[in-house]
Amino acid sequence: MIPDLLEGILPRIYPQMVAEVRSHQDAGRPAFIVSAASNGVVELLARVLDMEGGIGTRYEVDADGRYTGRLIGGLNYGELKIEPMRRFAADHGIDLDRSWAYSDSASDLPMLELVGHPVVVNPDAGLARVAVERGWPVMRFEKLGRKIAAAGALGIATLVGGGSAIARRRASRPPTTRPRR
């Protein structure tokens, strides 16, 4: 399933957003994906996009390694993104006040409000209104790349940690972001 899943996602990622991620990484700030998608898919997508990791919805696994169908901590969506992000930031030495978050959906307002540098990308109508009201930067990308794009359908948002000691991409990866048992 994973190759088919990536084949459906990667063509939707905007090259300009990838360039934005690379500019953060080049400045020594690691980049992470925060999404409601499953944690395994989010981590895989982060690796494929050469990012430092991801935070996704975690699913319970039984003693035999099978998924039980139960969520750990709820769906990583809306307000429920906040605690996993805070934990992740604390575990990785990331200062959220010096971090950036990117989103296209009003459902991500809690995440955008959590960081010091919220940015909206091709926002839905609700998020566009909030961005104007709050003076947040708005990025608009009109042309999709053939190989990669901003995966708006999954609501992928990039969290870029400003205070981390992680140097450049691929030079040093943080520990795995798999759920603790």
HELIX and SHEET records of a PDB file:
HELIX    1   1 ILE A    2  ILE A    9  1                                   8    
HELIX    2   2 LEU A   10  ARG A   12  5                                   3    
HELIX    3   3 PRO A   15  ASP A   26  1                                  12    
HELIX    4   4 ASN A   39  VAL A   48  1                                  10    
HELIX    5   5 GLY A   78  LYS A   81  5                                   4    
HELIX    6   6 ILE A   82  HIS A   92  1                                  11    
HELIX    7   7 LEU A   96  ARG A   98  5                                   3    
HELIX    8   8 ALA A  106  ASP A  108  5                                   3    
HELIX    9   9 LEU A  109  LEU A  114  1                                   6    
HELIX   10  10 ALA A  125  ARG A  134  1                                  10    
HELIX   11  11 GLY A  152  LEU A  154  5                                   3    
SHEET    1   A 7 TYR A  67  ILE A  72  0                                        
SHEET    2   A 7 GLY A  53  VAL A  61 -1                                        
SHEET    3   A 7 ALA A  31  SER A  38  1                                        
SHEET    4   A 7 ALA A 157  VAL A 160 -1                                        
SHEET    5   A 7 TRP A 100  SER A 103 -1                                        
SHEET    6   A 7 HIS A 117  VAL A 121  1                                        
SHEET    7   A 7 VAL A 138  MET A 139  1                                        
END                                                                             
